[in-house]
Amino acid sequence: MYSKKMSLSRKVVHVLSGVFFMASWPLFSNSTGARFFAAVVPFLNCARLLTYGLGFYSDEALVKSVTREGKREELLRGPLYYVIVLLIIVLVFWRDSPIGIISLSMMSGGDGFADIVGRRFGSLKLPFNDKKSWVGSAAMFISGFLLSALMLSYFSWLGYIQVSWDQAIGKLVLVALAATAVECIPVTDVVDDNISVPLATMLVAFLLFGNTAH
């Protein structure tokens, strides 16, 4: 079993990789092909995880930094799903759609902090899922909401989207609630959080925001 230190390291990677990747999008040009250049990063990471996960090469440092139990096969589950979702978000939504921005914020920040806080302070478990805690779920909602608002502000300030905050705040609350509810459901053995959380977020964000942030 991994120590708490390794678990924390894994989730820090989970949070920061998504946030820094999203924050880098304005560095790309305004050409229509810019998103494809940005997609190179998750694509290469996807290829890397497949290469090491299938055992063609070995990298213990990589395995330790992104897996729960230190098994290379784990690279083909949560970590791989994570970079595939990054790839989909950048290709389908990109920086001018609130759907992608919010979905990535919920997956990286919300789900990441839920695990970090839940493992440290989550002694009181949810009655319907003993793998999740009340404090972890609260951290999911708060951090996902705040990071989504921060990143929407960031892209709005740079002129990629327009945000009507009198409407957007309430919508973000609903999206964060939906993402948190999905993260709480005891289906981790069937559907990984790195799939269920962004998919639920995309659906609710689409229904509430459409393809604009109003």
C-alpha positions in Angstrom: 0.0 0.0 0.0 1.2 3.5 -0.8 1.8 6.0 2.0 -0.3 9.1 2.4 2.6 11.0 1.0 2.5 9.2 -2.3 -1.3 9.5 -2.4 -1.0 13.3 -1.9 1.7 13.4 -4.6 -0.6 11.6 -7.0 -3.5 14.0 -6.4 -1.3 17.1 -6.6 -0.2 15.9 -10.1 -3.9 15.4 -10.9 -4.8 19.0 -9.9 -1.9 20.9 -11.2 -1.6 19.1 -14.6 -5.1 20.1 -15.5 -5.0 23.6 -14.2 -1.6 24.5 -15.8 -2.6 22.9 -19.1 -5.8 24.9 -19.2 -4.0 28.1 -18.1 -1.6 27.7 -21.0 -4.3 27.8 -23.7 -4.0 31.6 -24.3 -0.3 31.0 -25.2 -1.5 29.4 -28.5 -2.3 31.5 -31.5 -5.8 32.6 -32.6 -5.6 30.3 -35.7 -8.3 27.7 -36.2 -5.6 25.0 -35.9 -4.3 26.2 -32.5 -6.4 23.6 -30.6 -4.7 20.8 -32.5 -1.3 22.1 -31.4 -2.5 22.3 -27.8 -3.8 18.7 -28.1 -0.3 17.5 -28.8 0.4 17.6 -25.0 -2.4 15.2 -23.9 -1.9 13.1 -27.0 1.8 12.5 -26.1 0.9 11.8 -22.5 -1.7 9.3 -23.7 0.9 7.6 -25.8 3.3 7.6 -22.9 0.8 6.0 -20.5 -0.1 3.3 -23.1 3.6 2.6 -23.7 4.4 2.1 -20.0 1.1 0.7 -19.0 1.3 -2.1 -21.6 4.8 -2.9 -20.4 6.9 -1.9 -23.5 9.1 0.2 -21.2 9.3 0.7 -17.5 9.3 3.9 -15.5 8.9 3.4 -11.7 8.8 7.1 -11.0 5.9 7.6 -13.4 4.0 4.6 -11.9 4.5 5.9 -8.3 3.5 9.4 -9.2 0.1 8.7 -10.8 -1.2 5.3 -9.5 -2.8 4.3 -6.3 -1.1 1.0 -5.7 2.1 1.2 -7.8 1.0 -1.2 -10.5 1.8 -0.3 -14.1 -1.6 -1.7 -15.2 -3.2 1.2 -13.3 -1.7 3.6 -15.9 -4.3 2.2 -18.3 -7.2 3.2 -16.1 -7.6 6.5 -14.2 -4.5 8.3 -15.5 -5.3 7.3 -19.1 -8.9 8.3 -18.8 -7.8 11.7 -17.4 -5.6 12.5 -20.4 -8.2 11.2 -22.9 -10.7 13.6 -21.3 -8.1 16.4 -21.6 -7.7 15.6 -25.3 -11.5 15.6 -25.9 -12.0 18.9 -24.0 -9.3 20.7 -25.9 -10.4 19.4 -29.3 -14.2 19.7 -28.9 -14.6 22.7 -26.7 -11.3 24.6 -26.5 -10.9 28.0 -24.8 -14.0 29.8 -26.2 -16.5 27.4 -24.6 -17.5 27.5 -20.9 -18.4 23.8 -21.1 -14.8 22.6 -21.5 -13.4 25.1 -19.0 -15.9 24.1 -16.3 -15.6 20.4 -17.0 -11.8 20.5 -16.7 -12.0 22.6 -13.6 -14.4 20.1 -11.9 -12.3 17.1 -12.9 -8.9 18.5 -12.0 -9.7 20.8 -9.1 -12.9 19.5 -7.7 -12.3 15.8 -7.8 -8.6 16.3 -6.9 -9.3 18.3 -3.8 -12.1 16.0 -2.8 -9.6 13.2 -2.5 -6.9 15.3 -0.8 -9.2 16.7 1.8 -11.3 13.5 2.2 -8.2 11.4 3.0 -7.0 13.8 5.6 -10.2 14.8 7.3 -12.8 12.5 6.0 -13.6 10.3 9.0 -17.3 10.8 8.7 -18.4 8.8 5.7 -21.4 9.2 3.5 -24.3 6.8 4.5 -24.6 5.4 1.0 -20.9 5.3 0.1 -18.3 4.4 2.7 -15.5 5.3 0.2 -16.5 9.0 0.2 -16.8 11.4 3.1 -18.9 14.5 3.9 -15.9 16.8 4.1 -14.5 15.4 0.8 -17.7 16.0 -1.0 -17.9 19.5 0.5 -14.3 20.1 -0.8 -15.3 18.8 -4.2 -18.2 21.3 -4.4 -16.3 24.3 -3.1 -13.0 23.8 -5.0 -14.8 22.8 -8.2 -17.0 25.9 -8.0 -14.2 28.3 -7.1 -11.8 27.0 -9.8 -14.5 27.1 -12.4 -15.3 30.7 -11.5 -11.6 31.6 -11.5 -11.0 30.0 -14.9 -14.1 31.6 -16.4 -12.9 34.9 -15.1 -9.4 34.3 -16.6 -10.7 33.5 -20.1 -13.3 36.3 -19.9 -10.6 38.8 -18.9 -8.6 37.7 -21.9 -11.6 38.1 -24.2 -12.2 34.5 -25.2 -15.7 34.3 -23.6 -18.2 36.7 -22.1 -19.6 36.1 -18.7 -22.8 37.5 -17.2 -22.0 36.9 -13.6 -25.5 37.6 -12.2 -26.6 34.5 -14.1 -23.4 32.5 -14.2 -22.9 32.2 -10.4 -26.2 30.3 -9.9 -25.5 28.1 -12.9 -22.0 27.2 -11.6 -23.6 26.3 -8.3 -25.9 23.8 -10.0 -23.1 22.4 -12.1 -20.9 21.9 -9.0 -23.8 20.2 -7.2 -24.3 17.9 -10.1 -20.6 17.0 -10.4 -20.4 16.5 -6.6 -23.5 14.2 -6.7 -22.0 12.1 -9.4 -18.7 11.9 -7.6 -20.5 10.6 -4.5 -22.3 7.8 -6.2 -20.8 4.4 -5.4 -20.0 3.3 -9.0 -16.2 3.8 -9.0 -15.7 0.1 -9.7 -17.9 0.5 -12.8 -17.1 4.0 -14.0 -14.0 5.9 -13.1 -14.4 9.4 -11.6 -12.2 10.7 -14.4 -15.0 9.7 -16.8 -18.2 10.2 -14.8 -17.4 13.7 -13.3 -16.4 15.4 -16.6 -19.3 13.8 -18.6 -21.9 14.8 -16.0 -20.3 18.3 -15.9 -20.4 18.6 -19.7 -24.1 17.6 -19.8 -25.2 20.0 -17.1 -23.0 22.8 -18.3 -24.4 22.4 -21.8 -28.0 22.5 -20.6 -27.3 25.6 -18.4 -24.8 27.6 -20.4 -25.1 26.3 -24.0 -21.9 27.2 -25.7 -21.7 30.7 -24.1 -21.1 31.8 -20.5 -24.2 33.9 -20.2 
